Amino acid sequence: MISVKNLFKSFGSFKAVDDLSFDIKPGDVVGFLGPNGAGKSTTMKMLTGFLAPTRGDIRIFDLDFNSQPKAIKKMIGYLPEGAPAYGDMTPLQFLNFIAQIRGYSGSEKQTRIQSVIQQVELQEVLDKPIDNLSKGFKRRVGLAQALIHDPQILILDEPTDGLDPNQKHQVRALIKNLAKDKIVIISTHILEEVSAVCNRVMIIAKGKLLFSGTPDELNRQSRFYGAVTLSFSYKADISELAELEGVAEMVVDPDNGNVTLIPEPNKHILHLVTAHVQRCKLPVDSLFVEQGRLDDVFREITQAEAQKEQVDIHEEQIDTQKEIAQ
């Protein structure tokens, strides 16, 4: 497992990571979420040994980075943001180079190279310069080099950033397959990535861990969790929907006229809504139960921290002014 305790990282006066503590166990596919500048990439770099913490403790499978860095790095496959590679090399040349750096030679090296080529489907671009490849294929080359030594831990920084929908689907399917026997950590700011591939979510902002739990637990923090949304073929009297038992609030979308009925805590209202629609013969085109709106929850969690920080700064300024006056 991965154990992180009281992790700090400062660059001069700037605190990039602020007292992070968490554990990750085998079988976890963790989505590490946060706005730009939240400290995600800095944390990833410390987990891989690329950056040293200012203070704090990182242990991986009970090994300590300070005493056994090489043993830990052998367990980790890392795809940095941007998938950096030698652009004048072809994917085949680059993977040969990476395999040699990892200490492989002969038939074992060739077996590993062929295995990752098939895993990430690089066959059609093996002899083209990496600089000439699309973003999608550059990302695949980055994944291939991270996988070539069959690591126990896979750390991916923004793995689908800049990819088109088809390429995102392919990369996410690959990650799901890899997650069967590895710890996978995905740093991302794309909320849909969480629902697509992760079984655990951590949200970080201003270098602090603000949430850790399952995607369902995150969804449940949305006021729209379990809400019922209806669309209508033409305008109808919807006033009685707001009076149904268990309905706390009715929200009407001004752009499309869709109606969302938000339930009271721990209430299920679908059967009551459908019964009312049938009884009153309302012209409903579609009706579905909301799973929660992650973008709303994400904003609430991260903005609350930003507002708290502003209050703390303001209070500190007041205290300073009082000290000067005295």
DOFI-706640 format. One record per residue (C-alpha): x, y, z; residue number from 1; residue in one letter. Coordinates in pm, 1 decimal. Layout:
REM residues N
[rec [X; Y; Z]; NUM; "a"],
...
REM end
This chain:
REM residues 326
[rec [0.0; 0.0; 0.0]; 1; "m"],
[rec [91.6; 367.1; -17.2]; 2; "i"],
[rec [100.6; 558.2; 309.9]; 3; "s"],
[rec [142.4; 936.1; 315.3]; 4; "v"],
[rec [167.5; 1117.5; 647.5]; 5; "k"],
[rec [182.0; 1494.5; 707.5]; 6; "n"],
[rec [331.0; 1574.2; 366.4]; 7; "l"],
[rec [447.4; 1931.3; 301.3]; 8; "f"],
[rec [616.8; 2087.9; -0.9]; 9; "k"],
[rec [718.5; 2452.1; -20.9]; 10; "s"],
[rec [886.3; 2651.0; -296.5]; 11; "f"],
[rec [1024.5; 2954.3; -115.3]; 12; "g"],
[rec [729.5; 3118.4; 58.3]; 13; "s"],
[rec [476.1; 2931.3; -157.3]; 14; "f"],
[rec [320.0; 2625.2; 6.4]; 15; "k"],
[rec [227.9; 2382.7; -275.7]; 16; "a"],
[rec [129.8; 2087.1; -53.8]; 17; "v"],
[rec [0.4; 2147.7; 297.2]; 18; "d"],
[rec [-14.0; 1859.8; 548.4]; 19; "d"],
[rec [-147.2; 1581.8; 322.5]; 20; "l"],
[rec [-216.6; 1242.6; 481.3]; 21; "s"],
[rec [-380.5; 943.2; 309.5]; 22; "f"],
[rec [-349.3; 568.5; 250.2]; 23; "d"],
[rec [-404.1; 381.4; -76.9]; 24; "i"],
[rec [-444.5; 4.3; -84.1]; 25; "k"],
[rec [-410.0; -252.5; -365.6]; 26; "p"],
[rec [-716.0; -255.6; -590.1]; 27; "g"],
[rec [-774.2; 118.6; -554.7]; 28; "d"],
[rec [-813.1; 331.7; -864.7]; 29; "v"],
[rec [-781.3; 678.0; -716.6]; 30; "v"],
[rec [-891.6; 995.4; -890.7]; 31; "g"],
[rec [-682.5; 1280.6; -753.7]; 32; "f"],
[rec [-895.0; 1586.5; -831.3]; 33; "l"],
[rec [-835.7; 1956.7; -792.6]; 34; "g"],
[rec [-838.8; 2289.8; -973.8]; 35; "p"],
[rec [-530.9; 2408.3; -1161.7]; 36; "n"],
[rec [-253.0; 2488.6; -916.8]; 37; "g"],
[rec [-404.3; 2273.1; -641.3]; 38; "a"],
[rec [-84.8; 2074.3; -579.1]; 39; "g"],
[rec [-179.5; 1756.8; -767.8]; 40; "k"],
[rec [128.6; 1735.0; -990.5]; 41; "s"],
[rec [360.8; 1827.2; -702.8]; 42; "t"],
[rec [212.8; 1542.3; -495.9]; 43; "t"],
[rec [251.6; 1298.9; -787.5]; 44; "m"],
[rec [616.8; 1397.6; -824.6]; 45; "k"],
[rec [680.3; 1336.0; -455.3]; 46; "m"],
[rec [508.8; 994.9; -473.6]; 47; "l"],
[rec [743.3; 896.6; -756.6]; 48; "t"],
[rec [1055.9; 1030.4; -587.5]; 49; "g"],
[rec [1104.1; 1299.5; -853.2]; 50; "f"],
[rec [1067.8; 1569.0; -584.0]; 51; "l"],
[rec [1170.4; 1543.8; -219.1]; 52; "a"],
[rec [915.0; 1660.2; 39.6]; 53; "p"],
[rec [995.4; 1963.1; 251.2]; 54; "t"],
[rec [881.8; 1741.3; 535.5]; 55; "r"],
[rec [653.7; 1444.0; 590.4]; 56; "g"],
[rec [668.7; 1070.0; 530.8]; 57; "d"],
[rec [597.8; 855.4; 224.2]; 58; "i"],
[rec [607.4; 477.0; 258.0]; 59; "r"],
[rec [534.3; 241.3; -31.4]; 60; "i"],
[rec [481.4; -128.3; 47.8]; 61; "f"],
[rec [648.5; -50.8; 381.9]; 62; "d"],
[rec [962.0; 86.8; 215.2]; 63; "l"],
[rec [1086.6; 437.5; 290.8]; 64; "d"],
[rec [1202.0; 673.3; 13.4]; 65; "f"],
[rec [1487.5; 806.6; 222.5]; 66; "n"],
[rec [1652.5; 467.3; 264.2]; 67; "s"],
[rec [1533.3; 261.9; -38.0]; 68; "q"],
[rec [1450.0; 497.1; -328.0]; 69; "p"],
[rec [1559.9; 262.3; -608.9]; 70; "k"],
[rec [1359.8; -33.4; -476.1]; 71; "a"],
[rec [1047.6; 186.7; -463.6]; 72; "i"],
[rec [1099.4; 335.5; -810.7]; 73; "k"],
[rec [1116.6; -15.0; -958.8]; 74; "k"],
[rec [756.4; -64.6; -841.4]; 75; "m"],
[rec [624.6; 254.4; -1002.0]; 76; "i"],
[rec [521.3; 338.4; -1356.4]; 77; "g"],
[rec [485.3; 713.1; -1411.8]; 78; "y"],
[rec [321.4; 910.0; -1691.0]; 79; "l"],
[rec [401.6; 1280.3; -1633.5]; 80; "p"],
[rec [172.7; 1554.6; -1760.1]; 81; "e"],
[rec [240.2; 1618.6; -2128.5]; 82; "g"],
[rec [392.8; 1270.6; -2185.8]; 83; "a"],
[rec [749.1; 1399.5; -2249.5]; 84; "p"],
[rec [960.3; 1187.8; -2483.5]; 85; "a"],
[rec [1249.3; 1225.1; -2729.3]; 86; "y"],
[rec [1066.8; 1361.9; -3032.9]; 87; "g"],
[rec [1327.2; 1259.3; -3291.5]; 88; "d"],
[rec [1298.1; 893.3; -3182.6]; 89; "m"],
[rec [1032.1; 657.8; -3312.5]; 90; "t"],
[rec [810.3; 480.6; -3055.2]; 91; "p"],
[rec [1004.9; 159.1; -3114.4]; 92; "l"],
[rec [1341.0; 331.1; -3059.6]; 93; "q"],
[rec [1208.8; 507.3; -2749.1]; 94; "f"],
[rec [1072.6; 186.4; -2594.9]; 95; "l"],
[rec [1403.2; 9.6; -2666.8]; 96; "n"],
[rec [1580.6; 292.0; -2487.2]; 97; "f"],
[rec [1345.2; 279.3; -2186.8]; 98; "i"],
[rec [1375.0; -100.6; -2164.5]; 99; "a"],
[rec [1755.7; -75.3; -2160.2]; 100; "q"],
[rec [1740.9; 194.3; -1890.1]; 101; "i"],
[rec [1518.9; -41.0; -1687.6]; 102; "r"],
[rec [1790.8; -306.9; -1715.7]; 103; "g"],
[rec [1632.5; -543.2; -1970.1]; 104; "y"],
[rec [1815.7; -706.6; -2258.8]; 105; "s"],
[rec [1786.7; -987.4; -2511.2]; 106; "g"],
[rec [1464.3; -1181.9; -2545.5]; 107; "s"],
[rec [1316.8; -1043.2; -2220.4]; 108; "e"],
[rec [1352.9; -688.5; -2352.0]; 109; "k"],
[rec [1183.9; -776.9; -2681.5]; 110; "q"],
[rec [902.0; -961.3; -2502.9]; 111; "t"],
[rec [829.5; -661.7; -2281.0]; 112; "r"],
[rec [838.9; -418.0; -2573.1]; 113; "i"],
[rec [600.9; -629.1; -2782.3]; 114; "q"],
[rec [367.7; -671.1; -2485.6]; 115; "s"],
[rec [323.3; -295.6; -2424.7]; 116; "v"],
[rec [294.7; -226.0; -2798.5]; 117; "i"],
[rec [-5.2; -460.0; -2809.4]; 118; "q"],
[rec [-151.7; -327.8; -2483.2]; 119; "q"],
[rec [-164.5; 34.4; -2599.9]; 120; "v"],
[rec [-206.7; -44.6; -2972.7]; 121; "e"],
[rec [99.1; 132.1; -3116.5]; 122; "l"],
[rec [151.9; -100.2; -3413.4]; 123; "q"],
[rec [64.3; 151.1; -3686.6]; 124; "e"],
[rec [305.5; 425.6; -3568.7]; 125; "v"],
[rec [611.6; 229.1; -3452.5]; 126; "l"],
[rec [843.9; 376.3; -3717.6]; 127; "d"],
[rec [717.5; 736.4; -3720.6]; 128; "k"],
[rec [901.4; 1014.9; -3529.3]; 129; "p"],
[rec [725.5; 1082.7; -3198.7]; 130; "i"],
[rec [714.3; 1455.5; -3282.0]; 131; "d"],
[rec [490.2; 1373.1; -3581.1]; 132; "n"],
[rec [235.9; 1172.2; -3380.8]; 133; "l"],
[rec [-107.5; 1291.6; -3270.4]; 134; "s"],
[rec [-165.6; 1377.0; -2903.7]; 135; "k"],
[rec [-347.5; 1046.8; -2864.5]; 136; "g"],
[rec [-55.0; 839.4; -2987.3]; 137; "f"],
[rec [196.7; 1045.6; -2787.4]; 138; "k"],
[rec [-13.4; 966.4; -2479.7]; 139; "r"],
[rec [-5.8; 595.6; -2570.2]; 140; "r"],
[rec [373.9; 606.3; -2605.3]; 141; "v"],
[rec [387.7; 763.7; -2258.5]; 142; "g"],
[rec [168.9; 488.6; -2119.0]; 143; "l"],
[rec [380.3; 221.0; -2287.7]; 144; "a"],
[rec [701.7; 345.2; -2123.4]; 145; "q"],
[rec [524.4; 355.0; -1785.5]; 146; "a"],
[rec [410.3; -6.2; -1826.6]; 147; "l"],
[rec [717.5; -167.5; -1977.0]; 148; "i"],
[rec [846.6; -304.1; -1642.6]; 149; "h"],
[rec [497.7; -422.0; -1530.6]; 150; "d"],
[rec [486.4; -195.2; -1222.8]; 151; "p"],
[rec [273.9; -260.4; -915.0]; 152; "q"],
[rec [180.8; 108.8; -897.3]; 153; "i"],
[rec [79.1; 324.4; -1192.6]; 154; "l"],
[rec [75.0; 703.3; -1148.8]; 155; "i"],
[rec [-82.2; 896.7; -1435.5]; 156; "l"],
[rec [-80.0; 1276.9; -1443.9]; 157; "d"],
[rec [-366.5; 1408.5; -1662.6]; 158; "e"],
[rec [-371.7; 1088.7; -1878.5]; 159; "p"],
[rec [-649.9; 1207.0; -2115.4]; 160; "t"],
[rec [-573.9; 1579.5; -2129.0]; 161; "d"],
[rec [-608.2; 1710.3; -2484.4]; 162; "g"],
[rec [-748.5; 1386.5; -2628.1]; 163; "l"],
[rec [-1061.4; 1364.1; -2841.8]; 164; "d"],
[rec [-1362.8; 1161.3; -2714.6]; 165; "p"],
[rec [-1258.6; 843.1; -2896.7]; 166; "n"],
[rec [-903.2; 863.8; -2764.9]; 167; "q"],
[rec [-1029.5; 930.2; -2410.3]; 168; "k"],
[rec [-1249.7; 620.8; -2431.5]; 169; "h"],
[rec [-954.8; 407.0; -2544.8]; 170; "q"],
[rec [-722.2; 531.6; -2269.4]; 171; "v"],
[rec [-989.4; 488.8; -1999.7]; 172; "r"],
[rec [-1063.4; 134.0; -2116.0]; 173; "a"],
[rec [-690.9; 57.0; -2095.1]; 174; "l"],
[rec [-669.0; 203.0; -1741.9]; 175; "i"],
[rec [-967.4; -6.3; -1628.0]; 176; "k"],
[rec [-800.9; -319.7; -1758.5]; 177; "n"],
[rec [-467.3; -234.5; -1594.5]; 178; "l"],
[rec [-638.2; -162.3; -1261.9]; 179; "a"],
[rec [-727.4; -529.7; -1215.3]; 180; "k"],
[rec [-386.9; -603.9; -1062.3]; 181; "d"],
[rec [-229.8; -264.0; -988.6]; 182; "k"],
[rec [-272.5; 43.0; -772.0]; 183; "i"],
[rec [-362.8; 322.5; -1013.9]; 184; "v"],
[rec [-352.2; 692.0; -923.3]; 185; "i"],
[rec [-489.7; 939.9; -1175.1]; 186; "i"],
[rec [-430.1; 1311.2; -1129.0]; 187; "s"],
[rec [-695.2; 1503.5; -1320.2]; 188; "t"],
[rec [-921.0; 1807.1; -1327.2]; 189; "h"],
[rec [-1174.1; 1627.2; -1550.4]; 190; "i"],
[rec [-1470.5; 1524.5; -1334.4]; 191; "l"],
[rec [-1606.2; 1267.9; -1580.2]; 192; "e"],
[rec [-1279.8; 1076.2; -1542.2]; 193; "e"],
[rec [-1381.7; 989.5; -1186.2]; 194; "v"],
[rec [-1710.1; 828.0; -1284.7]; 195; "s"],
[rec [-1547.4; 652.8; -1580.0]; 196; "a"],
[rec [-1256.9; 471.9; -1413.7]; 197; "v"],
[rec [-1217.0; 539.2; -1038.7]; 198; "c"],
[rec [-1342.2; 362.8; -725.7]; 199; "n"],
[rec [-1205.7; 630.9; -493.5]; 200; "r"],
[rec [-1182.0; 1009.4; -509.5]; 201; "v"],
[rec [-955.6; 1255.9; -334.1]; 202; "m"],
[rec [-1007.1; 1630.1; -381.1]; 203; "i"],
[rec [-720.6; 1867.8; -315.7]; 204; "i"],
[rec [-717.9; 2249.4; -323.4]; 205; "a"],
[rec [-452.4; 2493.9; -206.6]; 206; "k"],
[rec [-240.5; 2187.9; -125.5]; 207; "g"],
[rec [-491.8; 2051.0; 127.5]; 208; "k"],
[rec [-696.7; 1729.7; 116.8]; 209; "l"],
[rec [-1063.8; 1831.9; 131.6]; 210; "l"],
[rec [-1243.5; 1504.5; 47.8]; 211; "f"],
[rec [-1163.2; 1133.0; 38.1]; 212; "s"],
[rec [-1423.5; 869.4; -42.3]; 213; "g"],
[rec [-1598.5; 675.5; -318.3]; 214; "t"],
[rec [-1750.0; 845.4; -626.4]; 215; "p"],
[rec [-2094.4; 753.9; -488.1]; 216; "d"],
[rec [-2014.1; 925.8; -157.8]; 217; "e"],
[rec [-1907.8; 1233.1; -352.8]; 218; "l"],
[rec [-2227.1; 1223.0; -560.2]; 219; "n"],
[rec [-2434.2; 1201.6; -241.6]; 220; "r"],
[rec [-2302.7; 1542.0; -138.2]; 221; "q"],
[rec [-2487.4; 1693.6; -433.3]; 222; "s"],
[rec [-2829.6; 1838.8; -354.1]; 223; "r"],
[rec [-2938.4; 1685.5; -686.1]; 224; "f"],
[rec [-2857.6; 1328.4; -572.7]; 225; "y"],
[rec [-3177.9; 1125.6; -621.6]; 226; "g"],
[rec [-3358.1; 1421.6; -782.3]; 227; "a"],
[rec [-3603.6; 1352.9; -1064.9]; 228; "v"],
[rec [-3574.1; 1555.1; -1385.9]; 229; "t"],
[rec [-3858.1; 1575.4; -1639.9]; 230; "l"],
[rec [-3876.3; 1725.2; -1987.9]; 231; "s"],
[rec [-4208.9; 1815.3; -2152.4]; 232; "f"],
[rec [-4327.1; 1812.7; -2512.9]; 233; "s"],
[rec [-4530.4; 2128.8; -2453.3]; 234; "y"],
[rec [-4612.1; 2367.6; -2170.5]; 235; "k"],
[rec [-4824.7; 2218.2; -1893.4]; 236; "a"],
[rec [-4939.4; 2292.2; -1539.6]; 237; "d"],
[rec [-4654.6; 2166.2; -1321.0]; 238; "i"],
[rec [-4738.9; 2352.0; -999.7]; 239; "s"],
[rec [-4865.0; 2040.0; -819.4]; 240; "e"],
[rec [-4530.3; 1863.1; -869.3]; 241; "l"],
[rec [-4373.3; 2091.0; -608.9]; 242; "a"],
[rec [-4641.7; 1986.9; -355.8]; 243; "e"],
[rec [-4575.3; 1612.5; -381.0]; 244; "l"],
[rec [-4477.9; 1434.5; -60.5]; 245; "e"],
[rec [-4100.7; 1420.7; -15.3]; 246; "g"],
[rec [-4024.2; 1701.7; -263.3]; 247; "v"],
[rec [-3812.7; 1973.3; -100.4]; 248; "a"],
[rec [-3767.0; 2201.5; -399.5]; 249; "e"],
[rec [-3856.6; 2237.4; -766.6]; 250; "m"],
[rec [-3602.9; 2387.2; -1008.7]; 251; "v"],
[rec [-3705.0; 2493.1; -1360.1]; 252; "v"],
[rec [-3430.2; 2531.5; -1620.7]; 253; "d"],
[rec [-3495.9; 2865.3; -1795.8]; 254; "p"],
[rec [-3322.3; 2752.5; -2115.3]; 255; "d"],
[rec [-3510.0; 2430.8; -2194.6]; 256; "n"],
[rec [-3799.9; 2424.8; -1948.1]; 257; "g"],
[rec [-3684.0; 2099.5; -1784.1]; 258; "n"],
[rec [-3811.8; 2052.2; -1430.7]; 259; "v"],
[rec [-3598.5; 1900.8; -1154.3]; 260; "t"],
[rec [-3762.6; 1789.3; -830.0]; 261; "l"],
[rec [-3513.6; 1778.8; -541.9]; 262; "i"],
[rec [-3605.4; 1529.9; -266.6]; 263; "p"],
[rec [-3597.5; 1583.3; 105.8]; 264; "e"],
[rec [-3305.3; 1406.0; 280.7]; 265; "p"],
[rec [-3323.7; 1025.0; 253.9]; 266; "n"],
[rec [-3649.0; 1038.2; 52.2]; 267; "k"],
[rec [-3719.9; 850.1; -271.7]; 268; "h"],
[rec [-3969.0; 1033.5; -491.5]; 269; "i"],
[rec [-3956.3; 857.6; -828.8]; 270; "l"],
[rec [-4268.0; 644.0; -771.1]; 271; "h"],
[rec [-4466.9; 946.4; -651.7]; 272; "l"],
[rec [-4361.2; 1155.1; -951.0]; 273; "v"],
[rec [-4443.2; 885.8; -1207.6]; 274; "t"],
[rec [-4781.3; 822.3; -1043.3]; 275; "a"],
[rec [-4864.6; 1194.6; -1060.1]; 276; "h"],
[rec [-4754.6; 1216.3; -1425.5]; 277; "v"],
[rec [-4982.7; 926.2; -1519.3]; 278; "q"],
[rec [-5274.4; 1048.7; -1311.0]; 279; "r"],
[rec [-5264.0; 1403.3; -1452.7]; 280; "c"],
[rec [-5161.4; 1289.2; -1803.7]; 281; "k"],
[rec [-4872.4; 1534.5; -1814.7]; 282; "l"],
[rec [-4695.7; 1555.8; -2157.4]; 283; "p"],
[rec [-4363.0; 1415.0; -2036.3]; 284; "v"],
[rec [-4107.1; 1331.5; -2305.0]; 285; "d"],
[rec [-3843.1; 1193.4; -2069.3]; 286; "s"],
[rec [-3790.1; 1135.2; -1699.6]; 287; "l"],
[rec [-3478.0; 1023.2; -1515.0]; 288; "f"],
[rec [-3325.0; 1007.5; -1168.7]; 289; "v"],
[rec [-3017.5; 1226.7; -1116.0]; 290; "e"],
[rec [-2700.9; 1062.1; -987.0]; 291; "q"],
[rec [-2571.9; 1393.5; -852.6]; 292; "g"],
[rec [-2392.4; 1680.4; -1021.4]; 293; "r"],
[rec [-2021.3; 1649.8; -954.6]; 294; "l"],
[rec [-1936.5; 1990.0; -1097.6]; 295; "d"],
[rec [-2156.8; 2157.0; -834.8]; 296; "d"],
[rec [-2007.8; 1949.4; -551.7]; 297; "v"],
[rec [-1653.2; 2014.9; -675.1]; 298; "f"],
[rec [-1711.7; 2390.8; -682.8]; 299; "r"],
[rec [-1871.2; 2391.0; -337.6]; 300; "e"],
[rec [-1584.3; 2194.9; -180.2]; 301; "i"],
[rec [-1299.6; 2388.6; -343.7]; 302; "t"],
[rec [-1458.2; 2734.3; -320.3]; 303; "q"],
[rec [-1538.5; 2682.9; 48.0]; 304; "a"],
[rec [-1167.5; 2628.9; 111.6]; 305; "e"],
[rec [-1076.9; 2940.4; -90.0]; 306; "a"],
[rec [-1328.5; 3149.0; 107.4]; 307; "q"],
[rec [-1194.5; 3009.5; 437.7]; 308; "k"],
[rec [-842.6; 3104.1; 333.1]; 309; "e"],
[rec [-952.2; 3460.0; 252.6]; 310; "q"],
[rec [-1117.1; 3489.5; 595.5]; 311; "v"],
[rec [-799.9; 3360.2; 764.6]; 312; "d"],
[rec [-586.6; 3612.3; 571.9]; 313; "i"],
[rec [-824.9; 3895.8; 664.0]; 314; "h"],
[rec [-819.1; 3798.3; 1032.4]; 315; "e"],
[rec [-439.8; 3776.4; 1025.4]; 316; "e"],
[rec [-420.4; 4125.4; 874.5]; 317; "q"],
[rec [-648.5; 4261.8; 1149.7]; 318; "i"],
[rec [-433.6; 4098.9; 1419.1]; 319; "d"],
[rec [-120.4; 4249.1; 1262.3]; 320; "t"],
[rec [-277.9; 4596.1; 1254.0]; 321; "q"],
[rec [-375.1; 4561.2; 1621.4]; 322; "k"],
[rec [-20.1; 4466.2; 1715.7]; 323; "e"],
[rec [118.6; 4767.3; 1526.8]; 324; "i"],
[rec [-132.9; 5000.6; 1694.9]; 325; "a"],
[rec [-32.8; 4871.2; 2037.7]; 326; "q"],
REM end
